[in-house]
Amino acid sequence: MNPGTRGSASDPMDGFDATIHAPNRLRICALLDTADEAEFAVVQKQLDVSASVLSKHVTVLMEAGYVEQRKAVRDTRQRVWLCLTHDGRQAYQAHLAALRAIVGP
């Protein structure tokens, strides 16, 4: 959890997380929230961004402790898989609740 962006649990707006809120990072979290893990190339294709753009956003999420990556060799090439951490999943869910509170029912 990113302590600089979260407050008390009583107000859903306290869950607003500027780290997640950037459009591509929000989309990364949304995609990873629906899967145990996703290959970097699949996420890149889904978001329709370059590898360098995706890498920069993933790095921000990793530094916040929200995303982890796993590297392994598949078909003689190194592949990277991404997944939300427990803290990342909690922060994403809290951020969604904050967005819902902003836009109302």
TORPA-4810 file (N, C-alpha, C, O; in nm, 3 decimals):
<nodes>
NODE_1_0.085_-0.117_0.000_0.000_0.000_0.000_0.090_0.124_0.000_0.193_0.125_0.067_M
NODE_2_0.051_0.224_-0.073_0.128_0.347_-0.081_0.079_0.441_0.028_-0.026_0.504_0.012_N
NODE_3_0.153_0.453_0.139_0.104_0.527_0.255_0.082_0.675_0.227_0.005_0.739_0.300_P
NODE_4_0.143_0.732_0.127_0.128_0.873_0.100_-0.003_0.908_0.033_-0.036_1.026_0.021_G
NODE_5_-0.079_0.807_-0.011_-0.201_0.836_-0.085_-0.326_0.782_-0.019_-0.435_0.796_-0.075_T
NODE_6_-0.313_0.721_0.097_-0.430_0.660_0.161_-0.451_0.723_0.298_-0.354_0.754_0.367_R
NODE_7_-0.575_0.740_0.338_-0.608_0.796_0.469_-0.685_0.695_0.550_-0.661_0.575_0.540_G
NODE_8_-0.778_0.743_0.629_-0.857_0.653_0.713_-0.954_0.574_0.627_-0.991_0.616_0.518_S
NODE_9_-0.995_0.459_0.677_-1.084_0.371_0.602_-1.229_0.419_0.604_-1.312_0.363_0.533_A
NODE_10_-1.262_0.520_0.684_-1.401_0.563_0.700_-1.454_0.640_0.579_-1.574_0.637_0.554_S
NODE_11_-1.371_0.706_0.506_-1.413_0.786_0.391_-1.360_0.721_0.263_-1.239_0.711_0.246_D
NODE_12_-1.450_0.677_0.172_-1.405_0.612_0.049_-1.311_0.700_-0.033_-1.227_0.648_-0.108_P
NODE_13_-1.324_0.831_-0.021_-1.235_0.920_-0.095_-1.090_0.906_-0.051_-0.998_0.941_-0.126_M
NODE_14_-1.068_0.854_0.069_-0.932_0.833_0.116_-0.861_0.727_0.032_-0.739_0.718_0.035_D
NODE_15_-0.936_0.648_-0.041_-0.878_0.544_-0.124_-0.828_0.594_-0.258_-0.767_0.518_-0.333_G
NODE_16_-0.854_0.722_-0.289_-0.806_0.775_-0.417_-0.655_0.766_-0.420_-0.587_0.810_-0.327_F
NODE_17_-0.602_0.708_-0.525_-0.459_0.680_-0.535_-0.404_0.739_-0.665_-0.432_0.687_-0.773_D
NODE_18_-0.327_0.846_-0.654_-0.273_0.914_-0.772_-0.178_0.823_-0.850_-0.164_0.839_-0.972_A
NODE_19_-0.114_0.730_-0.783_-0.025_0.637_-0.853_-0.104_0.551_-0.950_-0.061_0.529_-1.063_T
NODE_20_-0.218_0.502_-0.908_-0.302_0.417_-0.993_-0.382_0.499_-1.093_-0.412_0.451_-1.202_I
NODE_21_-0.416_0.622_-1.059_-0.511_0.700_-1.137_-0.467_0.732_-1.280_-0.553_0.749_-1.367_H
NODE_22_-0.339_0.741_-1.307_-0.293_0.768_-1.444_-0.358_0.666_-1.537_-0.358_0.547_-1.507_A
NODE_23_-0.413_0.711_-1.650_-0.493_0.622_-1.735_-0.430_0.487_-1.769_-0.496_0.384_-1.755_P
NODE_24_-0.306_0.485_-1.811_-0.245_0.356_-1.846_-0.222_0.268_-1.723_-0.237_0.146_-1.731_N
NODE_25_-0.188_0.329_-1.610_-0.169_0.249_-1.489_-0.303_0.196_-1.439_-0.309_0.083_-1.389_R
NODE_26_-0.408_0.274_-1.451_-0.541_0.227_-1.414_-0.581_0.109_-1.503_-0.638_0.011_-1.454_L
NODE_27_-0.553_0.117_-1.631_-0.585_0.009_-1.723_-0.502_-0.116_-1.694_-0.552_-0.228_-1.705_R
NODE_28_-0.376_-0.098_-1.657_-0.291_-0.212_-1.620_-0.350_-0.282_-1.498_-0.364_-0.404_-1.497_I
NODE_29_-0.386_-0.205_-1.397_-0.443_-0.263_-1.275_-0.575_-0.333_-1.306_-0.600_-0.442_-1.253_C
NODE_30_-0.658_-0.273_-1.390_-0.787_-0.334_-1.424_-0.764_-0.468_-1.495_-0.833_-0.566_-1.465_A
NODE_31_-0.670_-0.472_-1.585_-0.642_-0.596_-1.657_-0.587_-0.702_-1.563_-0.630_-0.818_-1.567_L
NODE_32_-0.493_-0.664_-1.478_-0.432_-0.761_-1.386_-0.528_-0.804_-1.276_-0.512_-0.912_-1.220_L
NODE_33_-0.626_-0.721_-1.244_-0.723_-0.758_-1.142_-0.811_-0.874_-1.187_-0.865_-0.946_-1.103_D
NODE_34_-0.823_-0.893_-1.316_-0.908_-1.000_-1.369_-0.833_-1.130_-1.392_-0.893_-1.230_-1.431_T
NODE_35_-0.702_-1.130_-1.369_-0.620_-1.249_-1.396_-0.519_-1.269_-1.283_-0.482_-1.174_-1.215_A
NODE_36_-0.477_-1.392_-1.266_-0.370_-1.418_-1.169_-0.242_-1.349_-1.214_-0.172_-1.288_-1.133_D
NODE_37_-0.213_-1.358_-1.343_-0.099_-1.291_-1.401_-0.120_-1.280_-1.552_-0.201_-1.353_-1.610_E
NODE_38_-0.047_-1.189_-1.614_-0.058_-1.171_-1.758_0.081_-1.147_-1.815_0.164_-1.079_-1.754_A
NODE_39_0.105_-1.202_-1.931_0.234_-1.182_-1.995_0.246_-1.036_-2.041_0.149_-0.976_-2.089_E
NODE_40_0.365_-0.981_-2.026_0.393_-0.842_-2.062_0.342_-0.811_-2.203_0.278_-0.709_-2.225_F
NODE_41_0.371_-0.899_-2.298_0.331_-0.875_-2.437_0.179_-0.870_-2.453_0.128_-0.795_-2.536_A
NODE_42_0.107_-0.948_-2.374_-0.040_-0.947_-2.380_-0.092_-0.814_-2.326_-0.183_-0.755_-2.384_V
NODE_43_-0.036_-0.769_-2.215_-0.077_-0.641_-2.157_-0.046_-0.529_-2.256_-0.128_-0.439_-2.277_V
NODE_44_0.071_-0.535_-2.317_0.110_-0.434_-2.415_0.011_-0.429_-2.532_-0.029_-0.321_-2.576_Q
NODE_45_-0.028_-0.546_-2.580_-0.123_-0.551_-2.691_-0.260_-0.498_-2.649_-0.322_-0.422_-2.723_K
NODE_46_-0.307_-0.536_-2.531_-0.437_-0.491_-2.482_-0.443_-0.340_-2.466_-0.544_-0.277_-2.496_Q
NODE_47_-0.334_-0.281_-2.417_-0.330_-0.137_-2.394_-0.292_-0.060_-2.521_-0.311_0.061_-2.528_L
NODE_48_-0.239_-0.131_-2.621_-0.197_-0.069_-2.747_-0.095_0.043_-2.722_-0.110_0.155_-2.769_D
NODE_49_0.010_0.007_-2.645_0.119_0.099_-2.616_0.251_0.032_-2.651_0.258_-0.089_-2.668_V
NODE_50_0.355_0.112_-2.662_0.487_0.057_-2.689_0.540_-0.015_-2.565_0.492_0.007_-2.454_S
NODE_51_0.639_-0.099_-2.585_0.700_-0.171_-2.474_0.763_-0.072_-2.375_0.756_-0.094_-2.254_A
NODE_52_0.822_0.034_-2.425_0.886_0.130_-2.335_0.783_0.206_-2.250_0.807_0.232_-2.133_S
NODE_53_0.670_0.242_-2.310_0.564_0.310_-2.233_0.510_0.217_-2.125_0.495_0.257_-2.009_V
NODE_54_0.482_0.092_-2.162_0.432_-0.003_-2.063_0.535_-0.026_-1.953_0.500_-0.030_-1.835_L
NODE_55_0.659_-0.040_-1.991_0.766_-0.064_-1.894_0.775_0.050_-1.792_0.793_0.025_-1.673_S
NODE_56_0.762_0.173_-1.838_0.768_0.288_-1.747_0.653_0.285_-1.647_0.674_0.310_-1.528_K
NODE_57_0.533_0.254_-1.694_0.417_0.249_-1.604_0.428_0.131_-1.508_0.393_0.144_-1.390_H
NODE_58_0.474_0.017_-1.556_0.491_-0.100_-1.469_0.596_-0.070_-1.362_0.580_-0.111_-1.247_V
NODE_59_0.702_0.000_-1.399_0.805_0.036_-1.302_0.748_0.121_-1.190_0.781_0.099_-1.073_T
NODE_60_0.663_0.219_-1.223_0.599_0.303_-1.120_0.515_0.216_-1.027_0.520_0.232_-0.905_V
NODE_61_0.437_0.125_-1.085_0.352_0.036_-1.005_0.435_-0.059_-0.920_0.397_-0.090_-0.807_L
NODE_62_0.547_-0.105_-0.972_0.635_-0.193_-0.895_0.700_-0.117_-0.779_0.710_-0.170_-0.668_M
NODE_63_0.743_0.006_-0.804_0.804_0.086_-0.698_0.705_0.115_-0.586_0.745_0.132_-0.470_E
NODE_64_0.577_0.122_-0.620_0.473_0.144_-0.518_0.438_0.015_-0.446_0.364_0.016_-0.347_A
NODE_65_0.489_-0.098_-0.496_0.458_-0.227_-0.435_0.327_-0.286_-0.484_0.273_-0.377_-0.421_G
NODE_66_0.275_-0.236_-0.596_0.145_-0.278_-0.646_0.153_-0.391_-0.749_0.058_-0.467_-0.766_Y
NODE_67_0.265_-0.402_-0.817_0.281_-0.502_-0.922_0.414_-0.575_-0.902_0.513_-0.516_-0.861_V
NODE_68_0.412_-0.704_-0.930_0.534_-0.785_-0.931_0.550_-0.843_-1.070_0.453_-0.860_-1.143_E
NODE_69_0.675_-0.871_-1.105_0.698_-0.938_-1.232_0.774_-1.068_-1.209_0.853_-1.081_-1.115_Q
NODE_70_0.749_-1.162_-1.298_0.817_-1.291_-1.294_0.875_-1.313_-1.432_0.807_-1.296_-1.533_R
NODE_71_1.003_-1.350_-1.435_1.069_-1.376_-1.563_1.095_-1.525_-1.575_1.133_-1.592_-1.479_K
NODE_72_1.073_-1.575_-1.696_1.098_-1.717_-1.722_1.123_-1.734_-1.872_1.084_-1.651_-1.953_A
NODE_73_1.189_-1.842_-1.906_1.215_-1.872_-2.047_1.101_-1.957_-2.100_1.062_-2.057_-2.041_V
NODE_74_1.049_-1.915_-2.215_0.945_-1.990_-2.284_0.975_-1.984_-2.432_1.000_-1.877_-2.487_R
NODE_75_0.974_-2.099_-2.496_1.005_-2.106_-2.640_1.140_-2.041_-2.669_1.153_-1.966_-2.766_D
NODE_76_1.238_-2.069_-2.587_1.376_-2.021_-2.596_1.392_-1.870_-2.582_1.499_-1.817_-2.608_T
NODE_77_1.287_-1.801_-2.542_1.294_-1.656_-2.522_1.253_-1.623_-2.380_1.165_-1.687_-2.322_R
NODE_78_1.318_-1.522_-2.324_1.278_-1.479_-2.190_1.147_-1.402_-2.200_1.132_-1.311_-2.282_Q
NODE_79_1.054_-1.439_-2.114_0.923_-1.373_-2.108_0.905_-1.312_-1.970_0.966_-1.356_-1.873_R
NODE_80_0.821_-1.212_-1.963_0.792_-1.145_-1.836_0.641_-1.153_-1.812_0.561_-1.121_-1.899_V
NODE_81_0.605_-1.198_-1.691_0.465_-1.202_-1.650_0.445_-1.101_-1.539_0.532_-1.084_-1.454_W
NODE_82_0.331_-1.036_-1.541_0.298_-0.934_-1.442_0.179_-0.979_-1.358_0.090_-1.048_-1.407_L
NODE_83_0.179_-0.940_-1.231_0.063_-0.967_-1.146_0.050_-0.857_-1.041_0.149_-0.794_-1.002_C
NODE_84_-0.074_-0.836_-0.997_-0.098_-0.743_-0.887_-0.056_-0.809_-0.756_-0.078_-0.929_-0.736_L
NODE_85_0.004_-0.733_-0.669_0.034_-0.783_-0.535_-0.093_-0.771_-0.451_-0.193_-0.714_-0.496_T
NODE_86_-0.090_-0.826_-0.332_-0.203_-0.812_-0.240_-0.230_-0.663_-0.215_-0.345_-0.618_-0.220_H
NODE_87_-0.124_-0.587_-0.186_-0.140_-0.443_-0.163_-0.191_-0.373_-0.288_-0.271_-0.280_-0.279_D
NODE_88_-0.144_-0.416_-0.404_-0.189_-0.357_-0.530_-0.337_-0.380_-0.554_-0.409_-0.290_-0.597_G
NODE_89_-0.382_-0.500_-0.525_-0.524_-0.532_-0.542_-0.610_-0.450_-0.445_-0.715_-0.399_-0.483_R
NODE_90_-0.565_-0.438_-0.321_-0.638_-0.357_-0.222_-0.642_-0.210_-0.264_-0.746_-0.146_-0.255_Q
NODE_91_-0.529_-0.157_-0.309_-0.522_-0.017_-0.350_-0.611_0.007_-0.473_-0.677_0.110_-0.481_A
NODE_92_-0.612_-0.087_-0.566_-0.695_-0.074_-0.686_-0.844_-0.074_-0.648_-0.921_0.009_-0.698_Y
NODE_93_-0.884_-0.165_-0.560_-1.023_-0.171_-0.517_-1.063_-0.044_-0.441_-1.173_0.008_-0.460_Q
NODE_94_-0.974_0.006_-0.357_-1.002_0.131_-0.283_-1.012_0.249_-0.380_-1.094_0.338_-0.361_A
NODE_95_-0.928_0.249_-0.482_-0.933_0.356_-0.582_-1.065_0.352_-0.658_-1.125_0.456_-0.684_H
NODE_96_-1.110_0.233_-0.694_-1.239_0.221_-0.763_-1.352_0.272_-0.674_-1.443_0.340_-0.722_L
NODE_97_-1.346_0.241_-0.545_-1.449_0.289_-0.453_-1.447_0.442_-0.445_-1.551_0.507_-0.439_A
NODE_98_-1.327_0.499_-0.446_-1.315_0.645_-0.442_-1.373_0.707_-0.570_-1.442_0.808_-0.564_A
NODE_99_-1.345_0.646_-0.684_-1.400_0.697_-0.810_-1.552_0.689_-0.811_-1.619_0.780_-0.860_L
NODE_100_-1.605_0.580_-0.758_-1.751_0.567_-0.748_-1.809_0.674_-0.657_-1.917_0.727_-0.685_R
NODE_101_-1.739_0.707_-0.549_-1.785_0.810_-0.458_-1.783_0.947_-0.526_-1.868_1.032_-0.498_A
NODE_102_-1.688_0.969_-0.614_-1.679_1.096_-0.684_-1.795_1.113_-0.783_-1.857_1.219_-0.790_I
NODE_103_-1.824_1.007_-0.859_-1.926_1.019_-0.964_-2.066_0.991_-0.913_-2.164_1.020_-0.981_V
NODE_104_-2.077_0.936_-0.795_-2.208_0.908_-0.736_-2.268_0.780_-0.788_-2.207_0.710_-0.869_G
NODE_105_-2.390_0.749_-0.742_-2.454_0.622_-0.779_-2.491_0.613_-0.925_-2.545_0.512_-0.969_P
</nodes>
